[in-house]
Amino acid sequence: MAGAWQHGLFGCFDNFGTCIITYFVPCYTFGKNAEAVGDSCLLCGAAYFVPLLNLFALLSVRGKIRERKGIDGTVINDCCAIVLCHPCALVQEANEIQSPGGQFMARS
Protein backbone atom coordinates (compact mmCIF):
# COMPACT_ATOMS: atom_id res chain seq x y z
CA MET A 1 0.00 0.00 0.00
CA ALA A 2 1.50 3.31 -1.08
CA GLY A 3 1.67 6.25 1.25
CA ALA A 4 3.02 9.76 1.58
CA TRP A 5 5.93 11.38 3.36
CA GLN A 6 5.14 11.91 7.06
CA HIS A 7 6.87 15.30 6.83
CA GLY A 8 6.38 17.67 3.92
CA LEU A 9 9.22 18.93 1.75
CA PHE A 10 9.01 22.34 3.38
CA GLY A 11 8.58 20.94 6.89
CA CYS A 12 12.24 21.70 7.58
CA PHE A 13 11.48 23.10 11.01
CA ASP A 14 9.66 19.97 12.19
CA ASN A 15 13.04 19.04 13.66
CA PHE A 16 15.00 22.25 14.20
CA GLY A 17 18.21 20.44 15.20
CA THR A 18 18.34 18.45 11.97
CA CYS A 19 17.51 21.59 10.02
CA ILE A 20 20.44 23.53 11.51
CA ILE A 21 22.91 20.66 11.07
CA THR A 22 21.81 20.21 7.46
CA TYR A 23 22.16 23.92 6.73
CA PHE A 24 25.76 24.01 7.96
CA VAL A 25 26.95 20.44 7.23
CA PRO A 26 24.66 18.84 4.63
CA CYS A 27 27.17 16.05 3.92
CA TYR A 28 26.71 14.82 7.51
CA THR A 29 22.93 14.57 7.18
CA PHE A 30 23.29 12.88 3.82
CA GLY A 31 25.80 10.39 5.21
CA LYS A 32 23.50 9.52 8.11
CA ASN A 33 20.53 9.12 5.75
CA ALA A 34 22.63 6.80 3.58
CA GLU A 35 23.75 4.81 6.61
CA ALA A 36 20.11 4.27 7.59
CA VAL A 37 19.41 2.54 4.28
CA GLY A 38 22.53 0.38 4.44
CA ASP A 39 24.96 2.47 2.40
CA SER A 40 28.31 3.71 3.67
CA CYS A 41 28.04 6.94 5.66
CA LEU A 42 31.64 7.88 4.85
CA LEU A 43 31.51 7.08 1.13
CA CYS A 44 28.20 8.85 0.60
CA GLY A 45 29.35 11.83 2.65
CA ALA A 46 32.45 12.05 0.44
CA ALA A 47 30.43 11.50 -2.76
CA TYR A 48 28.40 14.55 -1.76
CA PHE A 49 31.31 16.73 -2.91
CA VAL A 50 31.69 15.14 -6.39
CA PRO A 51 29.46 16.73 -9.05
CA LEU A 52 27.07 14.32 -10.80
CA LEU A 53 28.12 11.49 -8.46
CA ASN A 54 26.39 13.41 -5.68
CA LEU A 55 23.16 13.62 -7.68
CA PHE A 56 23.24 9.87 -8.37
CA ALA A 57 23.92 9.10 -4.68
CA LEU A 58 21.22 11.51 -3.47
CA LEU A 59 18.66 9.96 -5.85
CA SER A 60 19.65 6.46 -4.79
CA VAL A 61 19.27 7.13 -1.06
CA ARG A 62 15.99 9.00 -1.47
CA GLY A 63 14.64 6.19 -3.63
CA LYS A 64 15.62 3.57 -1.05
CA ILE A 65 13.87 5.52 1.70
CA ARG A 66 10.72 5.81 -0.43
CA GLU A 67 10.81 2.12 -1.33
CA ARG A 68 11.26 0.87 2.22
CA LYS A 69 8.63 3.20 3.65
CA GLY A 70 6.13 2.54 0.85
CA ILE A 71 6.00 6.18 -0.22
CA ASP A 72 4.56 7.19 -3.59
CA GLY A 73 6.91 8.96 -5.95
CA THR A 74 9.16 8.74 -8.96
CA VAL A 75 12.78 9.41 -9.80
CA ILE A 76 11.63 12.60 -11.56
CA ASN A 77 9.89 13.83 -8.40
CA ASP A 78 12.98 12.96 -6.36
CA CYS A 79 15.23 14.78 -8.81
CA CYS A 80 13.04 17.90 -8.68
CA ALA A 81 13.04 17.89 -4.88
CA ILE A 82 16.83 17.45 -4.74
CA VAL A 83 17.64 20.06 -7.38
CA LEU A 84 15.07 22.70 -6.44
CA CYS A 85 15.21 22.47 -2.66
CA HIS A 86 18.18 20.33 -1.75
CA PRO A 87 18.45 21.07 2.01
CA CYS A 88 14.70 20.59 2.41
CA ALA A 89 14.90 17.18 0.71
CA LEU A 90 17.73 16.07 3.03
CA VAL A 91 15.81 17.19 6.13
CA GLN A 92 12.62 15.50 4.86
CA GLU A 93 14.50 12.22 4.44
CA ALA A 94 16.13 12.52 7.87
CA ASN A 95 12.77 13.31 9.50
CA GLU A 96 11.22 10.29 7.79
CA ILE A 97 13.97 8.04 9.12
CA GLN A 98 13.76 9.52 12.63
CA SER A 99 9.96 9.47 12.86
CA PRO A 100 8.23 6.73 14.89
CA GLY A 101 8.55 3.52 12.96
CA GLY A 102 11.06 5.23 10.70
CA GLN A 103 14.12 3.19 11.55
CA PHE A 104 14.49 0.12 9.41
CA MET A 105 17.03 -2.59 9.17
CA ALA A 106 19.56 -2.15 6.38
CA ARG A 107 19.18 -4.59 3.51
CA SER A 108 22.21 -6.16 1.93
C-alpha positions in Angstrom: 0.0 0.0 0.0 1.5 3.3 -1.1 1.7 6.2 1.2 3.0 9.8 1.6 5.9 11.4 3.4 5.1 11.9 7.1 6.9 15.3 6.8 6.4 17.7 3.9 9.2 18.9 1.8 9.0 22.3 3.4 8.6 20.9 6.9 12.2 21.7 7.6 11.5 23.1 11.0 9.7 20.0 12.2 13.0 19.0 13.7 15.0 22.2 14.2 18.2 20.4 15.2 18.3 18.5 12.0 17.5 21.6 10.0 20.4 23.5 11.5 22.9 20.7 11.1 21.8 20.2 7.5 22.2 23.9 6.7 25.8 24.0 8.0 27.0 20.4 7.2 24.7 18.8 4.6 27.2 16.1 3.9 26.7 14.8 7.5 22.9 14.6 7.2 23.3 12.9 3.8 25.8 10.4 5.2 23.5 9.5 8.1 20.5 9.1 5.8 22.6 6.8 3.6 23.7 4.8 6.6 20.1 4.3 7.6 19.4 2.5 4.3 22.5 0.4 4.4 25.0 2.5 2.4 28.3 3.7 3.7 28.0 6.9 5.7 31.6 7.9 4.8 31.5 7.1 1.1 28.2 8.8 0.6 29.4 11.8 2.6 32.5 12.0 0.4 30.4 11.5 -2.8 28.4 14.5 -1.8 31.3 16.7 -2.9 31.7 15.1 -6.4 29.5 16.7 -9.0 27.1 14.3 -10.8 28.1 11.5 -8.5 26.4 13.4 -5.7 23.2 13.6 -7.7 23.2 9.9 -8.4 23.9 9.1 -4.7 21.2 11.5 -3.5 18.7 10.0 -5.8 19.7 6.5 -4.8 19.3 7.1 -1.1 16.0 9.0 -1.5 14.6 6.2 -3.6 15.6 3.6 -1.0 13.9 5.5 1.7 10.7 5.8 -0.4 10.8 2.1 -1.3 11.3 0.9 2.2 8.6 3.2 3.7 6.1 2.5 0.9 6.0 6.2 -0.2 4.6 7.2 -3.6 6.9 9.0 -5.9 9.2 8.7 -9.0 12.8 9.4 -9.8 11.6 12.6 -11.6 9.9 13.8 -8.4 13.0 13.0 -6.4 15.2 14.8 -8.8 13.0 17.9 -8.7 13.0 17.9 -4.9 16.8 17.5 -4.7 17.6 20.1 -7.4 15.1 22.7 -6.4 15.2 22.5 -2.7 18.2 20.3 -1.7 18.4 21.1 2.0 14.7 20.6 2.4 14.9 17.2 0.7 17.7 16.1 3.0 15.8 17.2 6.1 12.6 15.5 4.9 14.5 12.2 4.4 16.1 12.5 7.9 12.8 13.3 9.5 11.2 10.3 7.8 14.0 8.0 9.1 13.8 9.5 12.6 10.0 9.5 12.9 8.2 6.7 14.9 8.6 3.5 13.0 11.1 5.2 10.7 14.1 3.2 11.5 14.5 0.1 9.4 17.0 -2.6 9.2 19.6 -2.2 6.4 19.2 -4.6 3.5 22.2 -6.2 1.9 
